Amino acid sequence: MFRPVRIFICFLILTVSCAEHPFDFVENAFYNVVNWKADPCDDFYRHACYRSDYKRLVIEGYSNVIKDVRYQRSGENWKK
């Protein structure tokens, strides 16, 4: 039980110590989700949760998979 925890802690330590900015992906994800044009004092939900349309989130999240499936279904990969 402690082995996965130790591996995870080692991973975090190595990640933090080896990279100049190790958790930039968290910051980038935050900046991509928040609507900076909306004033949080006027409408906090619009500011913090403006991407609540789950269909668009799914499409954005799986865009690479969708591209691969479309490529495979197009038949271009069989022409090689």
PDB file with one MODEL, atoms N, CA, C and O in Angstrom:
MODEL        1
ATOM      1  N   MET A   1       0.819  -1.195   0.000  1.00  0.00           N
ATOM      2  CA  MET A   1       0.000   0.000   0.000  1.00  0.00           C
ATOM      3  C   MET A   1       0.863   1.260   0.000  1.00  0.00           C
ATOM      4  O   MET A   1       0.499   2.255  -0.626  1.00  0.00           O
ATOM      5  N   PHE A   2       1.970   1.231   0.674  1.00  0.00           N
ATOM      6  CA  PHE A   2       2.814   2.420   0.744  1.00  0.00           C
ATOM      7  C   PHE A   2       3.667   2.594  -0.505  1.00  0.00           C
ATOM      8  O   PHE A   2       4.152   3.694  -0.769  1.00  0.00           O
ATOM      9  N   ARG A   3       3.857   1.545  -1.267  1.00  0.00           N
ATOM     10  CA  ARG A   3       4.704   1.638  -2.452  1.00  0.00           C
ATOM     11  C   ARG A   3       4.161   2.640  -3.478  1.00  0.00           C
ATOM     12  O   ARG A   3       4.934   3.468  -3.961  1.00  0.00           O
ATOM     13  N   PRO A   4       2.873   2.607  -3.832  1.00  0.00           N
ATOM     14  CA  PRO A   4       2.371   3.611  -4.773  1.00  0.00           C
ATOM     15  C   PRO A   4       2.519   5.037  -4.248  1.00  0.00           C
ATOM     16  O   PRO A   4       2.787   5.960  -5.017  1.00  0.00           O
ATOM     17  N   VAL A   5       2.345   5.211  -2.959  1.00  0.00           N
ATOM     18  CA  VAL A   5       2.489   6.546  -2.373  1.00  0.00           C
ATOM     19  C   VAL A   5       3.935   7.008  -2.480  1.00  0.00           C
ATOM     20  O   VAL A   5       4.196   8.164  -2.812  1.00  0.00           O
ATOM     21  N   ARG A   6       4.863   6.122  -2.205  1.00  0.00           N
ATOM     22  CA  ARG A   6       6.286   6.480  -2.313  1.00  0.00           C
ATOM     23  C   ARG A   6       6.662   6.806  -3.751  1.00  0.00           C
ATOM     24  O   ARG A   6       7.403   7.756  -4.004  1.00  0.00           O
ATOM     25  N   ILE A   7       6.159   6.028  -4.681  1.00  0.00           N
ATOM     26  CA  ILE A   7       6.454   6.295  -6.093  1.00  0.00           C
ATOM     27  C   ILE A   7       5.887   7.649  -6.496  1.00  0.00           C
ATOM     28  O   ILE A   7       6.545   8.415  -7.200  1.00  0.00           O
ATOM     29  N   PHE A   8       4.685   7.941  -6.061  1.00  0.00           N
ATOM     30  CA  PHE A   8       4.067   9.221  -6.384  1.00  0.00           C
ATOM     31  C   PHE A   8       4.845  10.385  -5.781  1.00  0.00           C
ATOM     32  O   PHE A   8       5.050  11.401  -6.445  1.00  0.00           O
ATOM     33  N   ILE A   9       5.275  10.248  -4.541  1.00  0.00           N
ATOM     34  CA  ILE A   9       6.060  11.300  -3.886  1.00  0.00           C
ATOM     35  C   ILE A   9       7.388  11.497  -4.607  1.00  0.00           C
ATOM     36  O   ILE A   9       7.820  12.632  -4.809  1.00  0.00           O
ATOM     37  N   CYS A  10       8.034  10.410  -4.993  1.00  0.00           N
ATOM     38  CA  CYS A  10       9.290  10.524  -5.753  1.00  0.00           C
ATOM     39  C   CYS A  10       9.053  11.230  -7.081  1.00  0.00           C
ATOM     40  O   CYS A  10       9.856  12.064  -7.499  1.00  0.00           O
ATOM     41  N   PHE A  11       7.954  10.894  -7.739  1.00  0.00           N
ATOM     42  CA  PHE A  11       7.616  11.548  -9.000  1.00  0.00           C
ATOM     43  C   PHE A  11       7.427  13.048  -8.801  1.00  0.00           C
ATOM     44  O   PHE A  11       7.939  13.847  -9.585  1.00  0.00           O
ATOM     45  N   LEU A  12       6.700  13.431  -7.763  1.00  0.00           N
ATOM     46  CA  LEU A  12       6.488  14.854  -7.501  1.00  0.00           C
ATOM     47  C   LEU A  12       7.787  15.575  -7.196  1.00  0.00           C
ATOM     48  O   LEU A  12       8.014  16.683  -7.682  1.00  0.00           O
ATOM     49  N   ILE A  13       8.640  14.956  -6.395  1.00  0.00           N
ATOM     50  CA  ILE A  13       9.919  15.578  -6.048  1.00  0.00           C
ATOM     51  C   ILE A  13      10.779  15.751  -7.288  1.00  0.00           C
ATOM     52  O   ILE A  13      11.379  16.808  -7.484  1.00  0.00           O
ATOM     53  N   LEU A  14      10.844  14.728  -8.125  1.00  0.00           N
ATOM     54  CA  LEU A  14      11.638  14.828  -9.351  1.00  0.00           C
ATOM     55  C   LEU A  14      11.058  15.857 -10.310  1.00  0.00           C
ATOM     56  O   LEU A  14      11.799  16.595 -10.959  1.00  0.00           O
ATOM     57  N   THR A  15       9.757  15.906 -10.398  1.00  0.00           N
ATOM     58  CA  THR A  15       9.123  16.870 -11.289  1.00  0.00           C
ATOM     59  C   THR A  15       9.395  18.296 -10.840  1.00  0.00           C
ATOM     60  O   THR A  15       9.714  19.158 -11.658  1.00  0.00           O
ATOM     61  N   VAL A  16       9.272  18.542  -9.567  1.00  0.00           N
ATOM     62  CA  VAL A  16       9.476  19.890  -9.044  1.00  0.00           C
ATOM     63  C   VAL A  16      10.935  20.295  -9.123  1.00  0.00           C
ATOM     64  O   VAL A  16      11.236  21.449  -9.428  1.00  0.00           O
ATOM     65  N   SER A  17      11.841  19.378  -8.858  1.00  0.00           N
ATOM     66  CA  SER A  17      13.252  19.733  -8.817  1.00  0.00           C
ATOM     67  C   SER A  17      13.884  19.818 -10.198  1.00  0.00           C
ATOM     68  O   SER A  17      14.882  20.521 -10.360  1.00  0.00           O
ATOM     69  N   CYS A  18      13.345  19.133 -11.195  1.00  0.00           N
ATOM     70  CA  CYS A  18      13.981  19.094 -12.517  1.00  0.00           C
ATOM     71  C   CYS A  18      13.490  20.187 -13.456  1.00  0.00           C
ATOM     72  O   CYS A  18      14.230  20.605 -14.346  1.00  0.00           O
ATOM     73  N   ALA A  19      12.295  20.644 -13.284  1.00  0.00           N
ATOM     74  CA  ALA A  19      11.734  21.612 -14.214  1.00  0.00           C
ATOM     75  C   ALA A  19      11.789  23.013 -13.625  1.00  0.00           C
ATOM     76  O   ALA A  19      11.696  23.211 -12.414  1.00  0.00           O
ATOM     77  N   GLU A  20      11.943  23.974 -14.524  1.00  0.00           N
ATOM     78  CA  GLU A  20      11.975  25.365 -14.079  1.00  0.00           C
ATOM     79  C   GLU A  20      10.592  25.806 -13.585  1.00  0.00           C
ATOM     80  O   GLU A  20      10.469  26.448 -12.542  1.00  0.00           O
ATOM     81  N   HIS A  21       9.565  25.454 -14.345  1.00  0.00           N
ATOM     82  CA  HIS A  21       8.175  25.748 -13.976  1.00  0.00           C
ATOM     83  C   HIS A  21       7.380  24.452 -14.107  1.00  0.00           C
ATOM     84  O   HIS A  21       6.741  24.225 -15.134  1.00  0.00           O
ATOM     85  N   PRO A  22       7.408  23.609 -13.095  1.00  0.00           N
ATOM     86  CA  PRO A  22       6.876  22.250 -13.257  1.00  0.00           C
ATOM     87  C   PRO A  22       5.364  22.147 -13.389  1.00  0.00           C
ATOM     88  O   PRO A  22       4.870  21.198 -13.997  1.00  0.00           O
ATOM     89  N   PHE A  23       4.629  23.080 -12.846  1.00  0.00           N
ATOM     90  CA  PHE A  23       3.179  22.946 -12.863  1.00  0.00           C
ATOM     91  C   PHE A  23       2.524  24.013 -13.726  1.00  0.00           C
ATOM     92  O   PHE A  23       1.439  24.496 -13.406  1.00  0.00           O
ATOM     93  N   ASP A  24       3.182  24.380 -14.819  1.00  0.00           N
ATOM     94  CA  ASP A  24       2.597  25.349 -15.730  1.00  0.00           C
ATOM     95  C   ASP A  24       1.322  24.828 -16.375  1.00  0.00           C
ATOM     96  O   ASP A  24       0.439  25.613 -16.720  1.00  0.00           O
ATOM     97  N   PHE A  25       1.216  23.513 -16.541  1.00  0.00           N
ATOM     98  CA  PHE A  25       0.021  22.970 -17.186  1.00  0.00           C
ATOM     99  C   PHE A  25      -1.230  23.252 -16.357  1.00  0.00           C
ATOM    100  O   PHE A  25      -2.314  23.416 -16.916  1.00  0.00           O
ATOM    101  N   VAL A  26      -1.094  23.310 -15.038  1.00  0.00           N
ATOM    102  CA  VAL A  26      -2.242  23.632 -14.183  1.00  0.00           C
ATOM    103  C   VAL A  26      -2.633  25.092 -14.387  1.00  0.00           C
ATOM    104  O   VAL A  26      -3.814  25.418 -14.508  1.00  0.00           O
ATOM    105  N   GLU A  27      -1.645  25.951 -14.424  1.00  0.00           N
ATOM    106  CA  GLU A  27      -1.912  27.369 -14.638  1.00  0.00           C
ATOM    107  C   GLU A  27      -2.517  27.605 -16.016  1.00  0.00           C
ATOM    108  O   GLU A  27      -3.461  28.383 -16.153  1.00  0.00           O
ATOM    109  N   ASN A  28      -1.984  26.944 -17.033  1.00  0.00           N
ATOM    110  CA  ASN A  28      -2.523  27.101 -18.382  1.00  0.00           C
ATOM    111  C   ASN A  28      -3.960  26.606 -18.465  1.00  0.00           C
ATOM    112  O   ASN A  28      -4.797  27.236 -19.112  1.00  0.00           O
ATOM    113  N   ALA A  29      -4.250  25.488 -17.819  1.00  0.00           N
ATOM    114  CA  ALA A  29      -5.619  24.974 -17.822  1.00  0.00           C
ATOM    115  C   ALA A  29      -6.559  25.955 -17.132  1.00  0.00           C
ATOM    116  O   ALA A  29      -7.688  26.158 -17.580  1.00  0.00           O
ATOM    117  N   PHE A  30      -6.103  26.556 -16.059  1.00  0.00           N
ATOM    118  CA  PHE A  30      -6.915  27.542 -15.346  1.00  0.00           C
ATOM    119  C   PHE A  30      -7.205  28.741 -16.235  1.00  0.00           C
ATOM    120  O   PHE A  30      -8.345  29.200 -16.303  1.00  0.00           O
ATOM    121  N   TYR A  31      -6.190  29.253 -16.913  1.00  0.00           N
ATOM    122  CA  TYR A  31      -6.387  30.412 -17.773  1.00  0.00           C
ATOM    123  C   TYR A  31      -7.258  30.090 -18.977  1.00  0.00           C
ATOM    124  O   TYR A  31      -7.934  30.977 -19.497  1.00  0.00           O
ATOM    125  N   ASN A  32      -7.257  28.842 -19.431  1.00  0.00           N
ATOM    126  CA  ASN A  32      -8.098  28.468 -20.561  1.00  0.00           C
ATOM    127  C   ASN A  32      -9.558  28.293 -20.170  1.00  0.00           C
ATOM    128  O   ASN A  32     -10.438  28.422 -21.021  1.00  0.00           O
ATOM    129  N   VAL A  33      -9.833  28.007 -18.920  1.00  0.00           N
ATOM    130  CA  VAL A  33     -11.201  27.737 -18.487  1.00  0.00           C
ATOM    131  C   VAL A  33     -11.926  29.006 -18.049  1.00  0.00           C
ATOM    132  O   VAL A  33     -13.134  29.126 -18.252  1.00  0.00           O
ATOM    133  N   VAL A  34     -11.218  29.938 -17.463  1.00  0.00           N
ATOM    134  CA  VAL A  34     -11.850  31.141 -16.913  1.00  0.00           C
ATOM    135  C   VAL A  34     -12.132  32.148 -18.026  1.00  0.00           C
ATOM    136  O   VAL A  34     -11.311  32.349 -18.921  1.00  0.00           O
ATOM    137  N   ASN A  35     -13.290  32.768 -17.955  1.00  0.00           N
ATOM    138  CA  ASN A  35     -13.656  33.825 -18.886  1.00  0.00           C
ATOM    139  C   ASN A  35     -13.176  35.149 -18.306  1.00  0.00           C
ATOM    140  O   ASN A  35     -13.798  35.686 -17.390  1.00  0.00           O
ATOM    141  N   TRP A  36     -12.094  35.669 -18.823  1.00  0.00           N
ATOM    142  CA  TRP A  36     -11.483  36.871 -18.261  1.00  0.00           C
ATOM    143  C   TRP A  36     -12.215  38.138 -18.663  1.00  0.00           C
ATOM    144  O   TRP A  36     -11.969  39.195 -18.081  1.00  0.00           O
ATOM    145  N   LYS A  37     -13.112  38.062 -19.649  1.00  0.00           N
ATOM    146  CA  LYS A  37     -13.875  39.245 -20.060  1.00  0.00           C
ATOM    147  C   LYS A  37     -15.040  39.523 -19.118  1.00  0.00           C
ATOM    148  O   LYS A  37     -15.496  40.662 -19.016  1.00  0.00           O
ATOM    149  N   ALA A  38     -15.521  38.503 -18.435  1.00  0.00           N
ATOM    150  CA  ALA A  38     -16.646  38.681 -17.505  1.00  0.00           C
ATOM    151  C   ALA A  38     -16.130  39.147 -16.149  1.00  0.00           C
ATOM    152  O   ALA A  38     -15.098  38.683 -15.664  1.00  0.00           O
ATOM    153  N   ASP A  39     -16.862  40.063 -15.559  1.00  0.00           N
ATOM    154  CA  ASP A  39     -16.491  40.577 -14.240  1.00  0.00           C
ATOM    155  C   ASP A  39     -17.001  39.615 -13.168  1.00  0.00           C
ATOM    156  O   ASP A  39     -18.205  39.365 -13.101  1.00  0.00           O
ATOM    157  N   PRO A  40     -16.120  39.069 -12.329  1.00  0.00           N
ATOM    158  CA  PRO A  40     -16.575  38.113 -11.316  1.00  0.00           C
ATOM    159  C   PRO A  40     -17.498  38.737 -10.277  1.00  0.00           C
ATOM    160  O   PRO A  40     -18.280  38.026  -9.646  1.00  0.00           O
ATOM    161  N   CYS A  41     -17.422  40.046 -10.089  1.00  0.00           N
ATOM    162  CA  CYS A  41     -18.317  40.700  -9.126  1.00  0.00           C
ATOM    163  C   CYS A  41     -19.744  40.790  -9.669  1.00  0.00           C
ATOM    164  O   CYS A  41     -20.704  40.759  -8.898  1.00  0.00           O
ATOM    165  N   ASP A  42     -19.885  40.900 -10.976  1.00  0.00           N
ATOM    166  CA  ASP A  42     -21.218  40.972 -11.582  1.00  0.00           C
ATOM    167  C   ASP A  42     -21.846  39.593 -11.737  1.00  0.00           C
ATOM    168  O   ASP A  42     -23.000  39.387 -11.364  1.00  0.00           O
ATOM    169  N   ASP A  43     -21.096  38.661 -12.281  1.00  0.00           N
ATOM    170  CA  ASP A  43     -21.630  37.317 -12.532  1.00  0.00           C
ATOM    171  C   ASP A  43     -20.488  36.317 -12.385  1.00  0.00           C
ATOM    172  O   ASP A  43     -19.760  36.051 -13.342  1.00  0.00           O
ATOM    173  N   PHE A  44     -20.335  35.771 -11.190  1.00  0.00           N
ATOM    174  CA  PHE A  44     -19.214  34.870 -10.930  1.00  0.00           C
ATOM    175  C   PHE A  44     -19.330  33.582 -11.732  1.00  0.00           C
ATOM    176  O   PHE A  44     -18.320  33.042 -12.184  1.00  0.00           O
ATOM    177  N   TYR A  45     -20.558  33.080 -11.916  1.00  0.00           N
ATOM    178  CA  TYR A  45     -20.734  31.840 -12.668  1.00  0.00           C
ATOM    179  C   TYR A  45     -20.248  32.007 -14.102  1.00  0.00           C
ATOM    180  O   TYR A  45     -19.577  31.123 -14.634  1.00  0.00           O
ATOM    181  N   ARG A  46     -20.575  33.120 -14.727  1.00  0.00           N
ATOM    182  CA  ARG A  46     -20.121  33.361 -16.100  1.00  0.00           C
ATOM    183  C   ARG A  46     -18.599  33.499 -16.139  1.00  0.00           C
ATOM    184  O   ARG A  46     -17.966  33.088 -17.112  1.00  0.00           O
ATOM    185  N   HIS A  47     -18.016  34.066 -15.105  1.00  0.00           N
ATOM    186  CA  HIS A  47     -16.563  34.230 -15.043  1.00  0.00           C
ATOM    187  C   HIS A  47     -15.861  32.885 -14.857  1.00  0.00           C
ATOM    188  O   HIS A  47     -14.889  32.595 -15.554  1.00  0.00           O
ATOM    189  N   ALA A  48     -16.341  32.070 -13.930  1.00  0.00           N
ATOM    190  CA  ALA A  48     -15.637  30.838 -13.565  1.00  0.00           C
ATOM    191  C   ALA A  48     -16.080  29.622 -14.363  1.00  0.00           C
ATOM    192  O   ALA A  48     -15.295  28.691 -14.540  1.00  0.00           O
ATOM    193  N   CYS A  49     -17.300  29.603 -14.843  1.00  0.00           N
ATOM    194  CA  CYS A  49     -17.846  28.378 -15.452  1.00  0.00           C
ATOM    195  C   CYS A  49     -18.423  28.630 -16.833  1.00  0.00           C
ATOM    196  O   CYS A  49     -19.415  28.000 -17.200  1.00  0.00           O
ATOM    197  N   TYR A  50     -17.847  29.512 -17.594  1.00  0.00           N
ATOM    198  CA  TYR A  50     -18.468  29.835 -18.869  1.00  0.00           C
ATOM    199  C   TYR A  50     -18.342  28.699 -19.867  1.00  0.00           C
ATOM    200  O   TYR A  50     -19.063  28.688 -20.865  1.00  0.00           O
ATOM    201  N   ARG A  51     -17.457  27.751 -19.639  1.00  0.00           N
ATOM    202  CA  ARG A  51     -17.334  26.600 -20.540  1.00  0.00           C
ATOM    203  C   ARG A  51     -18.123  25.415 -20.004  1.00  0.00           C
ATOM    204  O   ARG A  51     -17.636  24.284 -20.002  1.00  0.00           O
ATOM    205  N   SER A  52     -19.321  25.673 -19.558  1.00  0.00           N
ATOM    206  CA  SER A  52     -20.111  24.598 -18.968  1.00  0.00           C
ATOM    207  C   SER A  52     -20.807  23.739 -20.011  1.00  0.00           C
ATOM    208  O   SER A  52     -21.458  22.755 -19.660  1.00  0.00           O
ATOM    209  N   ASP A  53     -20.686  24.088 -21.271  1.00  0.00           N
ATOM    210  CA  ASP A  53     -21.262  23.264 -22.327  1.00  0.00           C
ATOM    211  C   ASP A  53     -20.409  22.007 -22.466  1.00  0.00           C
ATOM    212  O   ASP A  53     -19.320  22.046 -23.038  1.00  0.00           O
ATOM    213  N   TYR A  54     -20.911  20.897 -21.940  1.00  0.00           N
ATOM    214  CA  TYR A  54     -20.095  19.690 -21.863  1.00  0.00           C
ATOM    215  C   TYR A  54     -19.763  19.130 -23.234  1.00  0.00           C
ATOM    216  O   TYR A  54     -18.719  18.498 -23.395  1.00  0.00           O
ATOM    217  N   LYS A  55     -20.617  19.340 -24.228  1.00  0.00           N
ATOM    218  CA  LYS A  55     -20.322  18.808 -25.566  1.00  0.00           C
ATOM    219  C   LYS A  55     -19.074  19.469 -26.137  1.00  0.00           C
ATOM    220  O   LYS A  55     -18.235  18.802 -26.742  1.00  0.00           O
ATOM    221  N   ARG A  56     -18.953  20.759 -25.947  1.00  0.00           N
ATOM    222  CA  ARG A  56     -17.775  21.458 -26.448  1.00  0.00           C
ATOM    223  C   ARG A  56     -16.530  21.024 -25.687  1.00  0.00           C
ATOM    224  O   ARG A  56     -15.461  20.885 -26.282  1.00  0.00           O
ATOM    225  N   LEU A  57     -16.653  20.806 -24.376  1.00  0.00           N
ATOM    226  CA  LEU A  57     -15.518  20.334 -23.591  1.00  0.00           C
ATOM    227  C   LEU A  57     -15.072  18.953 -24.038  1.00  0.00           C
ATOM    228  O   LEU A  57     -13.874  18.679 -24.108  1.00  0.00           O
ATOM    229  N   VAL A  58     -16.020  18.086 -24.338  1.00  0.00           N
ATOM    230  CA  VAL A  58     -15.676  16.742 -24.808  1.00  0.00           C
ATOM    231  C   VAL A  58     -14.968  16.823 -26.149  1.00  0.00           C
ATOM    232  O   VAL A  58     -13.972  16.135 -26.370  1.00  0.00           O
ATOM    233  N   ILE A  59     -15.467  17.649 -27.032  1.00  0.00           N
ATOM    234  CA  ILE A  59     -14.840  17.789 -28.350  1.00  0.00           C
ATOM    235  C   ILE A  59     -13.433  18.353 -28.214  1.00  0.00           C
ATOM    236  O   ILE A  59     -12.516  17.881 -28.886  1.00  0.00           O
ATOM    237  N   GLU A  60     -13.244  19.357 -27.355  1.00  0.00           N
ATOM    238  CA  GLU A  60     -11.909  19.911 -27.144  1.00  0.00           C
ATOM    239  C   GLU A  60     -10.979  18.888 -26.503  1.00  0.00           C
ATOM    240  O   GLU A  60      -9.810  18.788 -26.874  1.00  0.00           O
ATOM    241  N   GLY A  61     -11.493  18.137 -25.550  1.00  0.00           N
ATOM    242  CA  GLY A  61     -10.663  17.165 -24.843  1.00  0.00           C
ATOM    243  C   GLY A  61     -10.238  16.001 -25.707  1.00  0.00           C
ATOM    244  O   GLY A  61      -9.138  15.472 -25.547  1.00  0.00           O
ATOM    245  N   TYR A  62     -11.095  15.601 -26.618  1.00  0.00           N
ATOM    246  CA  TYR A  62     -10.807  14.442 -27.457  1.00  0.00           C
ATOM    247  C   TYR A  62     -10.497  14.829 -28.897  1.00  0.00           C
ATOM    248  O   TYR A  62     -10.667  14.008 -29.799  1.00  0.00           O
ATOM    249  N   SER A  63     -10.054  16.042 -29.133  1.00  0.00           N
ATOM    250  CA  SER A  63      -9.816  16.494 -30.503  1.00  0.00           C
ATOM    251  C   SER A  63      -8.765  15.646 -31.214  1.00  0.00           C
ATOM    252  O   SER A  63      -8.911  15.362 -32.403  1.00  0.00           O
ATOM    253  N   ASN A  64      -7.711  15.235 -30.511  1.00  0.00           N
ATOM    254  CA  ASN A  64      -6.696  14.395 -31.150  1.00  0.00           C
ATOM    255  C   ASN A  64      -7.251  13.029 -31.517  1.00  0.00           C
ATOM    256  O   ASN A  64      -6.938  12.497 -32.583  1.00  0.00           O
ATOM    257  N   VAL A  65      -8.062  12.464 -30.655  1.00  0.00           N
ATOM    258  CA  VAL A  65      -8.671  11.161 -30.941  1.00  0.00           C
ATOM    259  C   VAL A  65      -9.617  11.279 -32.126  1.00  0.00           C
ATOM    260  O   VAL A  65      -9.647  10.405 -32.992  1.00  0.00           O
ATOM    261  N   ILE A  66     -10.382  12.350 -32.163  1.00  0.00           N
ATOM    262  CA  ILE A  66     -11.316  12.561 -33.266  1.00  0.00           C
ATOM    263  C   ILE A  66     -10.557  12.696 -34.580  1.00  0.00           C
ATOM    264  O   ILE A  66     -10.981  12.141 -35.594  1.00  0.00           O
ATOM    265  N   LYS A  67      -9.438  13.425 -34.581  1.00  0.00           N
ATOM    266  CA  LYS A  67      -8.621  13.551 -35.792  1.00  0.00           C
ATOM    267  C   LYS A  67      -8.109  12.195 -36.250  1.00  0.00           C
ATOM    268  O   LYS A  67      -8.144  11.887 -37.441  1.00  0.00           O
ATOM    269  N   ASP A  68      -7.632  11.383 -35.312  1.00  0.00           N
ATOM    270  CA  ASP A  68      -7.120  10.060 -35.667  1.00  0.00           C
ATOM    271  C   ASP A  68      -8.211   9.175 -36.253  1.00  0.00           C
ATOM    272  O   ASP A  68      -7.979   8.480 -37.242  1.00  0.00           O
ATOM    273  N   VAL A  69      -9.383   9.194 -35.663  1.00  0.00           N
ATOM    274  CA  VAL A  69     -10.488   8.372 -36.172  1.00  0.00           C
ATOM    275  C   VAL A  69     -10.904   8.838 -37.559  1.00  0.00           C
ATOM    276  O   VAL A  69     -11.143   8.018 -38.446  1.00  0.00           O
ATOM    277  N   ARG A  70     -10.990  10.142 -37.750  1.00  0.00           N
ATOM    278  CA  ARG A  70     -11.356  10.655 -39.077  1.00  0.00           C
ATOM    279  C   ARG A  70     -10.301  10.280 -40.112  1.00  0.00           C
ATOM    280  O   ARG A  70     -10.639   9.945 -41.248  1.00  0.00           O
ATOM    281  N   TYR A  71      -9.040  10.333 -39.734  1.00  0.00           N
ATOM    282  CA  TYR A  71      -7.968   9.955 -40.654  1.00  0.00           C
ATOM    283  C   TYR A  71      -8.066   8.479 -41.011  1.00  0.00           C
ATOM    284  O   TYR A  71      -7.923   8.108 -42.176  1.00  0.00           O
ATOM    285  N   GLN A  72      -8.308   7.643 -40.016  1.00  0.00           N
ATOM    286  CA  GLN A  72      -8.405   6.206 -40.268  1.00  0.00           C
ATOM    287  C   GLN A  72      -9.626   5.868 -41.120  1.00  0.00           C
ATOM    288  O   GLN A  72      -9.563   4.970 -41.959  1.00  0.00           O
ATOM    289  N   ARG A  73     -10.709   6.563 -40.917  1.00  0.00           N
ATOM    290  CA  ARG A  73     -11.923   6.284 -41.680  1.00  0.00           C
ATOM    291  C   ARG A  73     -11.867   6.863 -43.081  1.00  0.00           C
ATOM    292  O   ARG A  73     -12.631   6.444 -43.951  1.00  0.00           O
ATOM    293  N   SER A  74     -10.973   7.823 -43.318  1.00  0.00           N
ATOM    294  CA  SER A  74     -10.913   8.450 -44.638  1.00  0.00           C
ATOM    295  C   SER A  74     -10.309   7.530 -45.684  1.00  0.00           C
ATOM    296  O   SER A  74     -10.528   7.730 -46.879  1.00  0.00           O
ATOM    297  N   GLY A  75      -9.560   6.537 -45.262  1.00  0.00           N
ATOM    298  CA  GLY A  75      -8.956   5.615 -46.211  1.00  0.00           C
ATOM    299  C   GLY A  75      -7.587   6.044 -46.678  1.00  0.00           C
ATOM    300  O   GLY A  75      -6.931   5.307 -47.413  1.00  0.00           O
ATOM    301  N   GLU A  76      -7.130   7.229 -46.268  1.00  0.00           N
ATOM    302  CA  GLU A  76      -5.819   7.705 -46.703  1.00  0.00           C
ATOM    303  C   GLU A  76      -4.693   6.855 -46.142  1.00  0.00           C
ATOM    304  O   GLU A  76      -3.644   6.725 -46.772  1.00  0.00           O
ATOM    305  N   ASN A  77      -4.893   6.285 -44.983  1.00  0.00           N
ATOM    306  CA  ASN A  77      -3.833   5.480 -44.389  1.00  0.00           C
ATOM    307  C   ASN A  77      -3.688   4.140 -45.098  1.00  0.00           C
ATOM    308  O   ASN A  77      -2.673   3.468 -44.916  1.00  0.00           O
ATOM    309  N   TRP A  78      -4.670   3.727 -45.903  1.00  0.00           N
ATOM    310  CA  TRP A  78      -4.577   2.458 -46.625  1.00  0.00           C
ATOM    311  C   TRP A  78      -3.897   2.639 -47.980  1.00  0.00           C
ATOM    312  O   TRP A  78      -3.564   1.649 -48.630  1.00  0.00           O
ATOM    313  N   LYS A  79      -3.686   3.868 -48.417  1.00  0.00           N
ATOM    314  CA  LYS A  79      -3.097   4.124 -49.729  1.00  0.00           C
ATOM    315  C   LYS A  79      -1.588   4.016 -49.736  1.00  0.00           C
ATOM    316  O   LYS A  79      -0.984   4.046 -50.808  1.00  0.00           O
ATOM    317  N   LYS A  80      -0.964   3.894 -48.596  1.00  0.00           N
ATOM    318  CA  LYS A  80       0.497   3.883 -48.520  1.00  0.00           C
ATOM    319  C   LYS A  80       1.063   2.668 -49.112  1.00  0.00           C
ATOM    320  O   LYS A  80       2.282   2.500 -49.131  1.00  0.00           O
TER     321      LYS A  80
ENDMDL
END
